[in-house]
Amino acid sequence: MGDKAQTHHPGAAGRALTADRPASVRNVVLVGHTGSGKTTLVEALALTAGAVNRAGRVEDGGTVSDYDDIEHRQQRSVQLSLVPVAWDGIKVNLLDTPGYADFVGELRAGLRAADAALFVVSASDGVDGSTRMVWEECAAVGMPRAIVITHLEAARADFEEMTRICAEAFGGDDPDAVLPLYLPLRGPEGPDGHAPVTGLVGLLSRKLFDYSTGERKESEPGEDQLPGIEDARNRLIEGIIAESEDETLMDRYLGGEQVDVKTLVQDLERAVARGSFFPVLAAAPAAEGARQGLGTVELLELVTGGFPTPFEHPMPQVTTLDGRPRELKPCDTEGPLVAEVVKTSSDPYVGRLSLVRVFSGTLRPDQTVHVSGHGLADRGHEDHDVDEKVGTLSMPFGKQQRPVTHAVAGDLVCVAKLGRAETGDTLSAKDDPLLMEPWQMPDPLLPLAIRAHSKADEDKLSQGLARLVAEDPTMRLEQNQDTHQVVLWCLGEAHADVALERLRSRYGVQVDVVPHKVSLRETFATRATGRGRHVKQSGGHGQYAICEIEVEPLPGGSGIEFVDKVVGGAVPRQFIPSVEKGVRAQAAKGVAAGYPLVDVRVTLLDGKAHSVDSSDAAFQTAGALALREAAAEARIHLLEPVAEVTVLVGDAYVGAVMSDLSGRRGRLLGTEQVGSGRTLIRAEVPEFEIGRYAVDLRSLSHGTARFDRAYARHEPMPAQIAERLRAQAGDEG
């Protein structure tokens, strides 16, 4: 770490792209809210490590974070991107994730691929609720974490106060597990009264690291500077010793023994690697023309010295294709090949590109692998087991892809031309196919109904949508059989906007967004009878069929029940199925507002036939007419789908959420406490009222709540709403 007082000269090491052993790899995901400075920090780290030149450009003239034109247009990250750098012989795979809640699927993919996380917190914005939730997720699986405070150049930015806020937000019952390793040094005040941060002081080493010239320079602090750091230094030492595996160290320290700095650094690194101590650092981008940004050397030393190697990453559950567990050694480069596609994208130059994390074995170009994809059929992803030949292996630098010769267990790599592999799929040896347990994907709960803009778009729509959902498993494609709509289920409005733009710009498909329809039903509220008479005579064969039916309501979920009570052969036996077929065909079309009829018993009571003119078609028509006549006499209910909704929300927002659900015609079923400060609310809400709930709940809870929904049943809707829908159906008709 920085307190080792090393000086690094990147040189050619900054260009190293291929790791030959897992111990020389670090996989780090950057987490933080939108605008916290994650992408800027990645670029600063790449500059310090020598991956880019002083102007922050790679060899092709772009920046190291150049990846998607949509990101440039929207001025924010919308997808996971990989930036590899090298530091002191260690390959560091930096995984930059979007901070906006709509792209949490990209964040979860980054968490799956990483072994440790850097939480990036803006000194001007603080810690938001969604960042706290991700911290809790990482804590649940024991992922090592560190905190980087950015935007120290902002007016009123206070590193010490932000460190206190982070300790309160992330420390839980042990705020002393969240402590700074360095304190920022400020230069002279400028004309605006603001003193810029020009360097850092290492609390363990008592060294000054001056960045004011654009390159890190180490020096000894003046006597007047030391007293200001002693309280923070003593607290850090006590925090490190409290996490030490040497149980005698605290007693010796309290007894006045001077603990060697080397021992403290080793204990610190071990505590960070096992996820029990969370250091706080500061960082800032390099000034124009400078070679190093503030705190970037210290951060790279923390990552390479304190973050765990892939050996320490728990192996996800692996099974054979028939579900039998398979035990594998973690990160065995000579073991069976097991790799996972954590992201799928389309590159304008090389076509489909798969970002892969290798968990076991070694992946090589031109190798034939088995692709297994299970478990996402409900989102429009087909299960598949197929052999594919691996194309070129490469590492990204901006819009360039630089070829590599192999990827060992623990490393990340981009694989070209895997035509069938999708995000979440497992790659394994073709003669030893295996399957990894998929990571948890958030459910898309915002519907986006679309239709092709033109006939030319219609021809390309199916393929474009298939490629879109193959890249993004947080998107679900639905071909609704009731409403005949194509629906893309997304995580939010920004997610939907990106999907539409990708369809247009990447796949050449223009679509129109149309109002999303809810699957309604109709049913009889009262018993009724109907007579269907279909009698026509015009030269040659005529048509003759008469039937009389009775319709009565049934309990919800009963469907359509057809009963034959004809006596005396009034309707010949061969035509009774024809009547039923006509009744069911009319029920599917609806009898009042054009929605399917359900939950009724239709009883055929009587009828008449003609020896010559009766036919199957005639009795089908008579059955349909009889059902329509019965509907004209009865009171018809429109049935709307009701969803069972569960909302997990912070206690501070429980009242607002419950009040909002009641305003949506919701029935509250109960609440229960979940952990500390969270409440689970259960309610039943008509689906008409929750079409945009994914957006509204986020606004209501400031991004801290999440919800799930599941179909419960159809039930009668209020009369005034039903009348309005009937009127709309009449106007459209």
Phi, psi and omega per residue, in radians:
M1 nan 3.092 -3.079
G2 -1.013 -0.538 -3.120
D3 -1.322 0.006 2.972
K4 -1.357 -0.123 3.088
A5 0.978 0.774 3.092
Q6 -1.630 2.684 2.983
T7 -1.983 2.240 -3.059
H8 -1.888 2.377 3.037
H9 -2.057 1.846 -2.978
P10 -1.081 -0.942 -3.140
G11 0.849 -2.412 -3.078
A12 -1.231 -0.382 -3.120
A13 -1.045 -0.527 3.130
G14 -1.146 -0.266 -3.119
R15 -1.672 -0.105 -3.062
A16 -1.078 2.212 -3.090
L17 -2.026 -0.373 -3.038
T18 -1.968 2.213 3.057
A19 -1.729 2.409 -3.127
D20 -1.727 -0.166 3.126
R21 -2.613 2.566 -3.104
P22 -1.036 -0.552 -3.091
A23 -1.118 -0.324 -3.131
S24 -1.730 0.394 3.134
V25 -2.152 2.447 2.945
R26 -2.279 2.219 3.110
N27 -1.917 2.013 -2.984
V28 -2.232 2.219 3.097
V29 -1.799 2.403 3.098
L30 -1.738 2.208 -3.044
V31 -2.153 2.465 3.076
G32 2.904 2.826 -3.091
H33 -1.234 2.874 3.119
T34 -0.997 2.295 3.110
G35 1.533 0.052 -3.131
S36 -1.337 -0.294 3.070
G37 1.813 0.430 -3.103
K38 -1.118 -0.894 -3.099
T39 -1.130 -0.709 3.088
T40 -1.072 -0.681 3.115
L41 -1.151 -0.718 3.097
V42 -1.038 -0.771 3.129
E43 -1.120 -0.657 3.117
A44 -1.162 -0.691 3.104
L45 -1.156 -0.694 3.114
A46 -1.119 -0.664 3.094
L47 -1.125 -0.825 -3.129
T48 -1.098 -0.643 -3.128
A49 -1.412 -0.030 3.098
G50 1.454 0.231 3.127
A51 -1.347 -0.329 3.096
V52 -2.341 2.912 -3.141
N53 -1.487 -3.099 -3.052
R54 -1.117 -0.391 3.095
A55 -1.490 0.051 3.134
G56 1.312 0.446 -3.089
R57 -2.004 2.580 2.995
V58 -1.552 3.134 -2.995
E59 -1.113 -0.479 -3.119
D60 -1.447 0.049 3.091
G61 1.648 -0.183 3.104
G62 -1.593 3.127 3.067
T63 -1.572 2.842 -3.065
V64 -1.144 -0.400 -3.117
S65 -1.682 0.030 3.078
D66 -1.008 2.201 3.117
Y67 -2.594 -0.824 -2.985
D68 -2.343 2.268 3.141
D69 -1.078 -0.539 3.128
I70 -1.094 -0.667 3.133
E71 -1.097 -0.680 3.121
H72 -1.172 -0.683 -3.135
R73 -1.224 -0.655 -3.098
Q74 -1.548 -0.147 3.119
Q75 1.031 0.673 3.048
R76 -2.850 2.750 3.094
S77 -1.295 2.383 3.106
V78 -2.149 0.000 -3.128
Q79 -2.684 2.838 3.094
L80 -1.202 2.364 3.055
S81 -2.371 2.587 -3.101
L82 -1.885 2.263 3.042
V83 -2.231 1.872 3.127
P84 -1.534 2.382 3.037
V85 -2.345 2.940 3.127
A86 -2.215 2.491 -3.126
W87 -2.599 2.078 3.126
D88 0.881 0.790 3.086
G89 1.374 0.068 3.123
I90 -1.872 2.276 3.034
K91 -1.489 2.134 -3.126
V92 -1.926 1.997 3.076
N93 -1.601 1.847 3.135
L94 -1.580 2.120 -3.122
L95 -1.872 1.855 -3.110
D96 -1.547 2.180 -3.081
T97 -2.006 2.664 3.048
P98 -1.172 2.604 3.114
G99 -1.691 -0.229 -3.073
Y100 -1.403 2.455 -3.000
A101 -1.049 -0.496 -3.121
D102 -1.113 -0.343 -3.066
F103 -1.961 0.577 -3.132
V104 -1.139 -0.394 3.074
G105 -1.098 -0.669 3.084
E106 -1.163 -0.654 3.088
L107 -1.095 -0.785 -3.121
R108 -1.139 -0.612 3.058
A109 -1.099 -0.719 3.101
G110 -1.110 -0.702 3.101
L111 -1.117 -0.635 3.123
R112 -1.147 -0.679 -3.054
A113 -1.407 -0.295 -2.990
A114 -1.711 2.849 3.050
D115 -1.920 -0.200 -3.134
A116 -2.747 2.864 -3.065
A117 -2.305 2.444 2.962
L118 -1.835 2.033 3.088
F119 -1.584 2.006 -3.061
V120 -1.682 2.099 -3.058
V121 -2.127 2.219 3.119
S122 -1.399 2.259 3.118
A123 -1.124 -0.370 -3.124
S124 -1.618 -0.291 -3.087
D125 -1.990 -0.451 3.132
G126 1.425 -2.761 -3.051
V127 -1.862 2.102 3.122
D128 -1.612 2.973 -3.057
G129 -1.126 -0.647 -3.109
S130 -1.189 -0.597 3.096
T131 -1.154 -0.667 3.078
R132 -1.068 -0.692 -3.129
M133 -1.130 -0.711 3.116
V134 -1.153 -0.674 3.086
W135 -1.008 -0.763 3.138
E136 -1.117 -0.670 3.088
E137 -1.081 -0.773 3.120
C138 -1.119 -0.688 3.132
A139 -1.102 -0.638 -3.098
A140 -1.111 -0.489 -3.141
V141 -1.873 0.116 3.075
G142 1.233 0.465 -3.127
M143 -1.260 2.259 3.067
P144 -1.067 2.490 -3.082
R145 -2.465 2.645 2.957
A146 -2.397 2.828 -3.079
I147 -2.073 2.316 3.107
V148 -2.071 2.112 3.126
I149 -1.673 2.179 -3.092
T150 -1.995 3.136 3.072
H151 1.032 0.645 3.078
L152 -1.223 -0.231 3.108
E153 -1.358 -0.177 -3.108
A154 -1.198 2.607 3.082
A155 -1.054 2.413 3.126
R156 1.158 0.237 3.060
A157 -1.186 2.284 -3.050
D158 -2.297 1.833 -3.088
F159 -1.082 -0.793 -3.098
E160 -1.098 -0.743 3.128
E161 -1.164 -0.689 3.132
M162 -1.189 -0.586 3.059
T163 -1.099 -0.710 3.103
R164 -1.098 -0.742 3.123
I165 -1.092 -0.726 3.127
C166 -1.133 -0.701 3.118
A167 -1.104 -0.665 3.126
E168 -1.215 -0.710 -3.088
A169 -1.319 -0.671 -2.981
F170 -1.892 -0.317 -3.024
G171 -1.356 -0.350 -3.121
G172 1.059 -2.207 -3.135
D173 -1.400 -0.093 -3.075
D174 -2.341 1.331 -3.135
P175 -1.098 -0.327 3.114
D176 -1.325 -0.016 3.016
A177 -1.514 -0.083 3.114
V178 -2.092 1.717 -3.036
L179 -2.445 2.615 -3.141
P180 -1.340 2.556 3.005
L181 -1.625 -0.370 -3.105
Y182 -2.417 2.716 2.974
L183 -2.043 2.440 -3.140
P184 -1.268 2.566 3.048
L185 -1.893 2.306 -3.127
R186 -1.855 2.504 3.101
G187 -1.490 -2.939 3.134
P188 -1.092 2.623 3.099
E189 -1.174 2.450 3.067
G190 -1.515 -3.066 3.141
P191 -1.014 -0.491 -3.134
D192 -1.488 0.050 -3.140
G193 1.448 0.052 -3.119
H194 -1.704 2.311 3.118
A195 -1.731 1.981 -3.091
P196 -1.242 2.657 3.050
V197 -1.385 2.162 -3.084
T198 -1.997 -0.189 -3.105
G199 -3.006 -3.016 -3.119
L200 -2.346 2.693 2.998
V201 -2.079 2.224 -3.138
G202 -1.361 2.157 -3.069
L203 -1.214 -0.588 -3.141
L204 -1.417 -0.793 -3.054
S205 -1.484 -0.275 -3.030
R206 0.996 0.594 3.097
K207 -1.805 2.610 3.024
L208 -1.708 2.424 3.096
F209 -2.166 1.813 -3.019
D210 -1.651 2.171 3.131
Y211 -1.921 0.158 -2.992
S212 -1.124 -0.412 3.139
T213 -1.576 0.000 -3.090
G214 1.591 0.024 3.090
E215 -2.548 2.396 -3.041
R216 -1.135 2.257 3.083
K217 -2.270 2.319 -3.086
E218 -1.691 2.466 3.098
S219 -2.677 2.995 3.082
E220 -1.554 2.468 3.109
P221 -1.288 2.715 3.036
G222 -1.308 2.801 -3.121
E223 -1.040 -0.543 -3.119
D224 -1.294 -0.255 -3.106
Q225 -1.613 -0.408 -3.050
L226 -1.164 -0.774 -3.096
P227 -1.009 -0.519 -3.110
G228 -1.197 -0.285 -3.099
I229 -1.877 -0.119 -2.994
E230 -1.139 -0.730 3.135
D231 -1.074 -0.812 3.131
A232 -1.137 -0.642 -3.141
R233 -1.145 -0.800 -3.121
N234 -1.105 -0.696 3.125
R235 -1.145 -0.687 3.110
L236 -1.114 -0.791 -3.132
I237 -1.056 -0.774 3.136
E238 -1.124 -0.657 3.101
G239 -1.135 -0.680 3.115
I240 -1.187 -0.787 -3.110
I241 -1.104 -0.625 3.124
A242 -1.074 -0.454 3.127
E243 -1.692 0.007 -3.079
S244 -1.225 2.547 3.061
E245 -1.339 -0.224 3.075
D246 -1.530 1.775 -3.035
E247 -1.225 -0.255 -3.139
T248 -1.534 -0.186 -2.992
L249 -1.142 -0.698 -3.125
M250 -1.105 -0.772 3.133
D251 -1.087 -0.710 3.140
R252 -1.157 -0.681 3.141
Y253 -1.163 -0.802 3.135
L254 -1.159 -0.413 3.093
G255 -1.404 0.023 3.074
G256 1.773 0.010 -3.141
E257 -1.264 2.367 3.075
Q258 -1.397 2.075 -3.127
V259 -1.512 2.290 -3.126
D260 -1.081 2.372 -3.136
V261 -1.030 -0.660 3.131
K262 -1.042 -0.710 3.114
T263 -1.131 -0.736 3.134
L264 -1.104 -0.740 3.132
V265 -1.104 -0.727 3.132
Q266 -1.120 -0.748 3.107
D267 -1.149 -0.671 3.103
L268 -1.069 -0.830 -3.124
E269 -1.062 -0.721 3.132
R270 -1.158 -0.702 -3.140
A271 -1.166 -0.681 3.095
V272 -1.133 -0.777 -3.073
A273 -1.127 -0.568 -3.136
R274 -1.610 0.056 3.028
G275 1.335 0.578 3.101
S276 -1.999 -0.158 3.102
F277 -2.372 2.405 -2.975
F278 -2.221 1.631 -3.082
P279 -1.214 2.610 3.086
V280 -1.922 2.274 3.112
L281 -2.227 2.931 3.067
A282 -2.078 2.585 3.120
A283 -2.639 2.661 3.086
A284 -2.623 2.626 3.124
P285 -1.183 2.740 3.103
A286 -1.248 2.541 3.026
A287 -1.178 2.832 -3.118
E288 -1.005 2.230 3.133
G289 1.507 -0.170 3.139
A290 -1.418 2.822 -3.100
R291 -1.768 -0.351 -3.094
Q292 -2.430 2.375 3.052
G293 -1.544 2.685 -3.123
L294 -0.951 2.221 3.039
G295 1.370 -0.024 -3.074
T296 -1.266 -0.617 3.088
V297 -1.119 -0.804 3.139
E298 -1.058 -0.678 -3.126
L299 -1.187 -0.753 3.106
L300 -1.117 -0.633 3.109
E301 -1.207 -0.611 3.042
L302 -1.107 -0.811 -3.103
V303 -1.066 -0.816 -3.073
T304 -1.358 -0.531 -3.091
G305 -1.677 -0.551 -3.035
G306 -1.867 -0.488 -3.134
F307 -1.373 2.639 -3.023
P308 -1.293 2.743 2.990
T309 -1.402 2.882 3.098
P310 -1.054 -0.350 3.078
F311 -1.020 -0.536 -3.051
E312 -1.559 0.020 3.125
H313 -1.482 2.155 3.115
P314 -1.034 2.376 3.140
M315 -1.286 2.177 3.047
P316 -1.030 2.741 -3.119
Q317 -1.090 2.321 -3.133
V318 -2.138 2.375 3.103
T319 -2.314 2.899 2.921
T320 -1.299 2.991 -3.079
L321 -1.147 -0.380 3.105
D322 -1.648 0.191 2.992
G323 1.659 0.062 3.134
R324 -1.392 2.287 -3.132
P325 -1.046 2.544 3.116
R326 -2.273 2.068 -3.141
E327 -1.502 2.249 3.128
L328 -2.266 2.585 3.039
K329 -1.255 2.440 3.097
P330 -1.114 2.275 2.997
C331 0.955 0.752 3.091
D332 -1.517 1.880 -3.081
T333 -1.165 -0.390 3.124
E334 -1.711 0.007 -3.095
G335 -1.400 -3.067 3.101
P336 -1.077 2.506 3.129
L337 -1.209 2.170 2.988
V338 -2.453 2.008 3.126
A339 -2.389 2.836 -3.069
E340 -2.357 2.388 3.064
V341 -1.414 1.951 -3.125
V342 -1.667 -0.263 3.080
K343 -2.759 2.472 3.052
T344 -2.137 2.331 3.136
S345 -2.541 2.950 3.092
S346 -1.965 2.122 3.113
D347 -1.718 2.330 -3.091
P348 -1.099 -0.316 -3.081
Y349 -1.792 -0.657 -3.051
V350 -1.971 0.039 3.135
G351 1.423 -2.548 -3.097
R352 -1.155 2.356 -3.091
L353 -2.276 2.239 -3.118
S354 -1.952 2.149 3.015
L355 -1.501 2.144 -2.959
V356 -2.152 2.368 2.955
R357 -1.790 2.166 3.113
V358 -1.580 2.146 -3.132
F359 -1.764 -0.480 -3.138
S360 -2.640 2.590 3.120
G361 1.401 -2.885 3.130
T362 -2.368 2.276 -3.131
L363 -1.723 2.340 -3.100
R364 -2.271 2.717 3.087
P365 -1.084 2.641 3.077
D366 1.129 0.218 3.096
Q367 -1.435 2.432 3.058
T368 -1.559 2.178 -3.102
V369 -2.137 2.827 3.037
H370 -1.704 2.252 3.134
V371 -1.805 2.096 3.123
S372 -2.040 2.196 3.102
G373 -2.340 1.939 -3.087
H374 -2.295 2.648 2.884
G375 1.716 -0.006 -3.137
L376 -2.127 0.422 -3.118
A377 -1.073 -0.509 -3.127
D378 -1.247 -0.121 -3.141
R379 -1.970 0.288 3.128
G380 1.553 0.149 3.110
H381 -1.768 2.160 3.125
E382 -1.332 2.485 2.927
D383 -1.186 2.432 3.104
H384 -2.656 2.622 3.030
D385 -2.355 1.931 -3.025
V386 -2.614 2.603 3.043
D387 -1.579 2.398 3.099
E388 -2.409 2.642 3.097
K389 -1.641 2.208 3.126
V390 -1.184 2.385 3.063
G391 -1.553 -2.516 -3.139
T392 -1.191 2.456 2.968
L393 -1.704 2.415 -3.078
S394 -2.657 2.931 3.016
M395 -2.151 2.427 -3.067
P396 -1.460 2.476 2.929
F397 -2.406 1.746 -3.007
G398 1.069 -2.236 3.136
K399 -1.597 0.025 3.064
Q400 -1.515 2.677 2.935
Q401 -2.133 2.053 -3.109
R402 -1.739 2.117 -3.063
P403 -1.086 2.518 3.014
V404 -2.234 2.798 -3.021
T405 -1.529 -0.403 -3.123
H406 -2.949 2.964 3.046
A407 -2.402 2.058 -3.102
V408 -1.487 2.899 3.064
A409 -0.936 2.323 -3.110
G410 1.734 -0.277 -3.064
D411 -1.695 2.893 3.031
L412 -1.973 2.565 -3.116
V413 -2.713 2.683 3.040
C414 -1.691 2.312 -3.104
V415 -2.034 2.214 -3.111
A416 -1.578 2.579 2.884
K417 1.121 0.595 2.921
L418 -1.509 1.627 -2.957
G419 -1.191 -0.487 -3.080
R420 -1.815 -0.294 -3.065
A421 -1.251 2.385 3.114
E422 -2.162 2.911 3.118
T423 -0.991 2.271 -3.111
G424 1.672 -0.157 -3.135
D425 -1.323 2.730 3.099
T426 -1.803 2.366 2.995
L427 -1.870 2.282 3.135
S428 -2.567 3.068 -3.130
A429 -1.155 2.466 -3.063
K430 -1.149 -0.461 3.125
D431 -1.645 0.039 3.103
D432 -2.556 1.137 -3.050
P433 -1.192 2.352 -3.114
L434 -2.320 2.952 -3.091
L435 -2.435 2.250 3.094
M436 -1.635 2.512 3.055
E437 -1.110 2.173 -3.087
P438 -1.226 2.717 3.066
W439 -1.397 2.846 -3.084
Q440 -1.274 2.194 3.118
M441 -1.795 2.418 3.043
P442 -1.183 2.546 3.136
D443 -1.414 2.253 3.052
P444 -1.311 2.207 -2.999
L445 -2.215 0.175 3.078
L446 -1.958 2.001 -3.101
P447 -1.426 2.418 3.083
L448 -2.234 1.801 -3.140
A449 -1.507 2.279 -3.070
I450 -2.335 2.800 2.984
R451 -2.552 2.692 -3.119
A452 -1.094 2.451 -3.104
H453 -1.262 -0.571 -3.107
S454 -2.570 3.059 3.124
K455 -1.101 -0.682 3.123
A456 -1.101 -0.682 3.109
D457 -1.194 -0.622 -3.132
E458 -1.066 -0.648 3.138
D459 -1.159 -0.496 -3.086
K460 -1.753 -0.148 -2.982
L461 -1.105 -0.808 -3.066
S462 -1.040 -0.807 -3.134
Q463 -1.174 -0.702 3.133
G464 -1.092 -0.748 3.128
L465 -1.153 -0.698 3.126
A466 -1.061 -0.734 3.139
R467 -1.223 -0.588 -3.140
L468 -1.126 -0.841 -3.109
V469 -1.302 -0.406 3.062
A470 -1.133 -0.613 3.141
E471 -1.362 -0.519 -2.978
D472 -2.270 1.689 -3.115
P473 -1.270 -0.112 3.044
T474 -1.462 0.042 3.095
M475 -1.907 2.393 -3.138
R476 -2.084 2.325 3.126
L477 -1.774 2.237 -3.130
E478 -2.218 2.256 2.977
Q479 -1.823 1.630 -2.990
N480 -1.294 2.052 -3.069
Q481 -1.285 -0.413 -3.120
D482 -1.428 -0.799 -3.070
T483 -1.672 -0.169 -3.119
H484 1.040 0.570 3.094
Q485 -1.861 2.615 2.941
V486 -1.637 2.122 -3.037
V487 -2.155 2.200 2.969
L488 -1.719 2.070 3.093
W489 -1.590 2.158 -3.043
C490 -2.115 3.047 -3.131
L491 -1.568 -0.262 -3.123
G492 3.051 -3.130 -3.062
E493 -1.164 -0.684 3.129
A494 -1.150 -0.667 3.077
H495 -1.071 -0.760 3.121
A496 -1.130 -0.728 3.121
D497 -1.050 -0.744 3.129
V498 -1.135 -0.697 3.125
A499 -1.062 -0.785 -3.134
L500 -1.139 -0.684 -3.120
E501 -1.216 -0.641 3.097
R502 -1.169 -0.702 3.081
L503 -0.997 -0.741 -3.073
R504 -1.314 -0.899 -2.975
S505 -1.465 -0.570 -3.053
R506 -1.651 -0.631 -3.053
Y507 -1.977 0.021 3.049
G508 1.158 0.557 -3.109
V509 -2.058 2.090 3.095
Q510 -1.708 2.231 3.140
V511 -2.210 2.761 3.037
D512 -1.884 2.417 3.066
V513 -1.539 2.294 -3.113
V514 -2.156 2.778 3.126
P515 -1.020 2.379 3.131
H516 -1.347 2.283 -3.132
K517 -1.705 2.468 3.066
V518 -1.658 2.486 -3.090
S519 -1.327 1.711 3.126
L520 -1.595 2.870 3.084
R521 -2.349 2.889 3.015
E522 -2.159 2.674 3.026
T523 -2.677 2.813 3.089
F524 -1.425 2.269 3.053
A525 -1.563 -0.338 -3.129
T526 -2.374 2.823 3.072
R527 -1.266 2.525 3.127
A528 -2.691 2.773 3.086
T529 -2.080 2.762 3.137
G530 -2.628 2.619 3.130
R531 -2.157 2.170 3.121
G532 -1.857 2.060 -3.101
R533 -2.123 2.016 3.124
H534 -2.179 1.641 -3.075
V535 -2.245 2.072 3.133
K536 -2.462 2.474 3.109
Q537 -2.387 2.057 3.081
S538 -2.648 2.088 -3.093
G539 0.264 2.262 -3.127
G540 1.396 -2.615 -3.130
H541 -1.112 2.317 3.038
G542 -1.666 -2.981 3.095
Q543 -2.270 2.263 -3.082
Y544 -2.537 2.086 3.061
A545 -2.837 2.251 3.073
I546 -2.298 2.329 3.063
C547 -2.508 2.606 3.116
E548 -2.112 2.294 -3.076
I549 -2.268 2.794 2.976
E550 -2.158 2.376 -3.135
V551 -2.096 2.308 3.104
E552 -2.377 2.576 -3.111
P553 -1.256 2.640 3.085
L554 -2.166 2.878 3.097
P555 -1.075 2.716 3.140
G556 -0.971 2.425 3.135
G557 1.554 0.062 -3.078
S558 -1.435 -0.381 -3.120
G559 1.348 -2.576 3.120
I560 -1.936 2.144 3.093
E561 -1.958 2.254 -3.140
F562 -1.995 2.255 -3.099
V563 -2.174 2.346 3.118
D564 -1.772 2.041 3.073
K565 -2.185 0.466 3.118
V566 -1.268 2.357 3.092
V567 -2.114 2.672 3.036
G568 1.278 0.216 3.082
G569 1.236 0.414 3.135
A570 -1.009 -0.642 2.980
V571 -2.005 2.026 -3.112
P572 -0.948 2.549 -3.031
R573 -0.983 -0.624 -3.077
Q574 -1.209 -0.287 -3.107
F575 -1.755 -0.117 3.123
I576 -1.116 -0.769 3.048
P577 -1.057 -0.491 3.122
S578 -1.180 -0.727 3.091
V579 -1.061 -0.800 -3.139
E580 -1.068 -0.722 3.140
K581 -1.089 -0.724 3.116
G582 -1.143 -0.711 3.122
V583 -1.092 -0.815 -3.092
R584 -1.182 -0.625 3.110
A585 -1.134 -0.721 3.106
Q586 -1.199 -0.658 3.125
A587 -1.072 -0.671 3.131
A588 -1.136 -0.547 3.136
K589 -1.433 -0.351 -3.087
G590 1.646 2.840 -3.075
V591 -2.208 -0.121 -3.100
A592 -2.253 -0.996 -3.072
A593 -2.151 0.201 3.064
G594 1.556 0.283 3.102
Y595 -1.859 2.644 -3.073
P596 -0.997 2.423 3.090
L597 -1.521 2.334 -3.123
V598 -2.410 2.932 2.950
D599 1.014 0.881 3.050
V600 -2.393 2.689 2.976
R601 -1.888 2.187 3.119
V602 -1.900 2.078 -3.101
T603 -1.941 2.160 3.075
L604 -1.471 2.030 -3.036
L605 -1.734 -0.695 -3.007
D606 -2.818 3.063 3.106
G607 3.036 -3.095 3.110
K608 -2.482 2.615 3.126
A609 -2.374 2.881 3.097
H610 -2.111 2.427 -3.035
S611 -1.111 -0.449 -3.107
V612 -1.915 -0.800 -2.942
D613 -1.550 -0.176 3.106
S614 -1.322 2.556 -3.117
S615 -2.721 2.973 3.088
D616 -1.035 -0.802 -3.101
A617 -1.120 -0.700 -3.126
A618 -1.093 -0.779 -3.126
F619 -1.263 -0.503 3.006
Q620 -1.083 -0.779 3.134
T621 -1.124 -0.728 3.135
A622 -1.105 -0.699 3.114
G623 -1.078 -0.733 3.127
A624 -1.148 -0.760 3.131
L625 -1.085 -0.684 -3.137
A626 -1.112 -0.721 3.140
L627 -1.156 -0.681 3.134
R628 -1.144 -0.689 3.129
E629 -1.159 -0.691 3.101
A630 -1.101 -0.682 3.136
A631 -1.135 -0.574 -3.139
A632 -1.171 -0.443 -3.126
E633 -1.577 -0.368 -2.991
A634 -1.718 2.911 2.961
R635 -1.573 2.156 -3.077
I636 -1.821 2.277 3.051
H637 -1.675 2.413 2.901
L638 -1.555 2.285 -3.139
L639 -1.832 2.300 3.100
E640 -1.951 2.588 3.108
P641 -1.274 2.444 3.094
V642 -2.020 2.327 -3.132
A643 -1.847 2.519 2.947
E644 -1.542 2.076 -3.034
V645 -1.960 2.314 3.007
T646 -2.095 2.254 -3.112
V647 -2.092 2.152 3.038
L648 -1.751 2.063 -2.968
V649 -2.509 2.634 3.048
G650 -1.119 2.579 -3.057
D651 -0.985 -0.520 -3.096
A652 -1.140 -0.376 -3.056
Y653 -1.926 0.100 -3.063
V654 -1.042 -0.826 -3.112
G655 -1.057 -0.786 -3.125
A656 -1.119 -0.708 -3.125
V657 -1.193 -0.755 3.140
M658 -1.130 -0.691 3.108
S659 -1.128 -0.702 3.128
D660 -1.136 -0.733 3.123
L661 -1.099 -0.701 3.110
S662 -1.097 -0.658 3.106
G663 -1.194 -0.240 3.093
R664 -1.722 0.415 -3.100
R665 1.119 0.467 -3.118
G666 -1.443 2.617 3.025
R667 -1.899 2.023 -3.135
L668 -1.316 2.254 -3.109
L669 -1.750 -0.355 3.139
G670 2.653 2.965 3.094
T671 -2.355 2.750 3.043
E672 -2.625 2.580 3.141
Q673 -1.355 2.346 3.134
V674 -2.188 1.817 -3.132
G675 1.180 -2.690 -3.088
S676 -1.711 2.082 3.044
G677 1.395 0.214 -3.141
R678 -2.196 2.556 3.107
T679 -2.271 2.422 3.057
L680 -1.782 2.093 3.136
I681 -1.824 2.288 3.091
R682 -2.001 2.346 -3.125
A683 -2.681 2.796 2.978
E684 -1.932 2.218 -3.028
V685 -2.374 2.346 3.058
P686 -1.037 2.414 -3.100
E687 -1.122 -0.407 3.050
F688 -0.987 -0.527 -2.988
E689 -1.641 -0.086 -3.044
I690 -2.171 0.396 3.117
G691 -1.026 -0.666 -3.118
R692 -1.945 0.375 -3.056
Y693 -1.120 -0.522 3.116
A694 -1.039 -0.655 3.134
V695 -1.379 -0.791 -3.051
D696 -1.169 -0.691 -3.134
L697 -1.152 -0.669 3.124
R698 -1.068 -0.739 3.119
S699 -1.171 -0.734 -3.080
L700 -1.129 -0.623 -3.037
S701 -1.860 0.165 -3.094
H702 0.971 0.681 3.042
G703 1.373 0.183 -3.041
T704 -1.772 -0.107 -3.097
A705 -1.839 2.719 3.016
R706 -2.415 2.704 -3.123
F707 -2.466 2.785 3.032
D708 -2.238 2.718 3.116
R709 -2.435 2.598 3.093
A710 -2.559 2.452 3.140
Y711 -1.082 2.311 3.109
A712 -1.832 -0.945 -3.092
R713 -3.085 3.023 2.929
H714 -1.762 2.476 3.079
E715 -2.557 2.778 -3.085
P716 -1.023 2.398 3.105
M717 -1.608 2.771 3.125
P718 -0.959 2.541 -3.009
A719 -1.040 -0.701 -3.068
Q720 -1.167 -0.620 3.105
I721 -1.245 -0.698 3.126
A722 -1.087 -0.722 3.132
E723 -1.110 -0.690 3.129
R724 -1.110 -0.701 3.136
L725 -1.210 -0.656 3.093
R726 -1.101 -0.701 3.131
A727 -1.132 -0.705 3.102
Q728 -1.105 -0.729 3.133
A729 -1.096 -0.673 3.110
G730 -1.142 -0.708 3.121
D731 -1.119 -0.725 -3.133
E732 -1.201 -0.569 3.124
G733 -1.204 nan nan
